[in-house]
């Protein structure tokens, strides 16, 4: 048996442009060893005629176990929505989290996502569920205060204990290519300055990254401004929070000065356009963040605030939303958003060897079916435009993560899809009874 796997397709998206026809090879360790035109002497492992190869997508911000809350509150304002969501969270069990997480893994894999940044309750069992699926995860252990128990029906662990557990899990998985563990203080409006300082100090001392929400809603900005005389970004900067490695979700209401601060400090941002729109929180200043050099990822947020984990939907929204709002078709370009959803996102959440099809990178590859009607008539040189404006997650036919084949022609190879869906349905029925 060969130590190399060879994929051959009609087209392939690489950092150097579109290759057509194309071939990609990776070794037994899951690293890419060749990208380019088909070679005469290749032994093709997977003939993917009628497909295009592209980097797997990266979800920069979600709360995966909240798939159980899909549709719980779809027409409420942000604070009302938050209250309803938190009410359900107070009844979740650990088994419920497993069910919600695995349902999210199904949806992410079958829509082409290979890695995700998550903020919720995490422990070894949940991390191992992700590893078994083959996906990559930046697992942020959610917390908000030293004595606060965030998920009392799941675990009695307090915020202080969460910080200790974060350090333990980060050490355990430090060398694991599929796992990155981080601190996840919820937001500056729910965490005291003292708690945020402690997280910062621990993060700097240990090298562990931080994942948090910043300026998601106008109400949050108003609250922080009234309480501290500073916007959320200014407040965090005054605490020297950005001296740590920070990944910030949403950032809908960043000021010009805050954008400059984020760019200067290397703070990354997950842009989550669909969630921001659905909850009525506004339109983030993506063009300004791109122009200022802010490190960017693309995220869905949870399905409780989005209803979908399909990053292709985010790609299209992120590109056209700002064009319409500014009446400028050049406000955001398709190559920029596709980069954000792949290589940019991978770098932002700590997987720099993912996100691009080039030699030496992880073989995190998805094959998109070019035979669907929305790709016709196909112009291979315009593949980026086809993917951003016409593709959906339903067009994903194959997913490889680190060379491992996890999804093939509608069939999950690492998860029992029927069992996962049935279990999630049972749990939701109990939670809403």
Secondary structure, DSSP 8 states (H G I E B T S, - for coil): --SEEEEEEEEEEETTEEESSEEEEEETTSBEEEEES--TT---SEEEEEEEEEE-EEEEEE-GGGGGGTTSSSSS-HHHHHHHHHHHHTT--HHHHHHHHHHHHHHHHHTTEEEEEEEE---HHHHHHHHHHT-EEEEEEEE-SSS--S-TTT----HHHHHHHHHHHHHHTTT-TTEEEEEEE-BTTTS-HHHHHHHHHHHHHHT--EEEEES-SHHHHHHHHHHHSS-HHHHHHHTTGGGS-EEEEE-TT--HHHHHHHHHHT-EEEE-HHHHHHTT-----HHHHHHHT-EEEE----TTTTS---HHHHHHHHHHHHHHHHT-TTSS-HHHHHHIIIIIHHHHTT-TTSSS-STTSB--EEEEETTSGGG-S--GGGHHHIIIII--GGGEEEEEETTEEEEETTEESSS-HHHHHHHHHHHHHHHT-
